[in-house]
Each structure stands twice: as structure tokens, then as C-alpha cells.
């Protein structure tokens, strides 16, 4: 709908909308993968690791481990 008039400004806006939407969806997918990977050791593999009620119930068990390269781990 943004680029319906086919002017230079409308096409530029359509491309920006497409790029920003794609980046937003990619970041949401990445965040979902991070949540799954953090919950997997506590809850286990499969669908249960992505059910919000189970994630909230086990939230205290999900550790916030720091990598060995972080400055506070030395």
C-alpha cells in the first residue's frame, strides 16, 4: 500500500518498510531461539520449552550463565 502511487518517494518508503519489517522479524526469530536455548536445559526439548506457562513456572531455574570471556568471571 505504501508504494501504490509509484512515485520515487513512495517506492523508497516501500523499500524502507520492507527492510525494517524484515529486520524486525529476524530479530524476533532470533529472540525466540535464544529463549528456547535458555529453557532447553531446564525444561527439556520440544514443545514444552516454548509454552509460556511452563517457562514462567520454571523461570527461577533458568540460569543466567556468563561466558568465560566476560570481565566479571575472572
N, C-alpha and C positions, 0 to 999 in steps of 0.2 A: 504494500500500500504506500510505502514511503516514496518509492520511485515511480509512481504511476504517471506522473507528468513528463517523464523522460527529459527533464532539463538537467544541466550539468550539476546543479545543486542537489536536485532530487536523487540523481544516481549516486553522487558522493555520499549523501545521507543514507541511502540504502546499503551501500557497501560498508559504511561505518557501523550501521545497525547489525548487519550480518557478522562482521568481525567481532564486535563487542558481545553479541549473543553467543557466538561460538566459543569465545574465551570464557564467558561465564559458565556455560555448560561444561566445558572441560574442567574448570576449577571445581564445580560441584561434583563431578565424577571423581576427581582426584580426592576430594574431601571424603566422599563415600568410601573409597578404597582405604583411606587412612583409618577411618572409623572401624571398618571391617578387620583390618590388620591388627588394630589395637585390641579389639574384642575377641579375636580368634583364640588366643592362648587361654583366656578366662572362660569363655562360653563354649568354644568349640567351633568346628567348621559347619558350614551350611547355613540354612535359612535362619536359624536361631541367633546367629551372630549379627543379624540385621534387624531384628524385631526390637522396636524402641522400648517396649515394656520390659523385656529381658535385659536390655542394655542399661536402663535406669536402675533396675533391681540389683545389677551386679556392678554398678558404677564405682563403688569403693574398692573393688578388687582389681580393676583395670589400672595397672601401674603407669606412672609417668616416668619411665626409664629414660635416663640421659645417656647419650652416646659417650664413648670413651674419649672422644676428641673435645668434649665440652670443657671449658675452663674450670667449672666448679667440681669436676670429678677428680681433680688431682690433689 
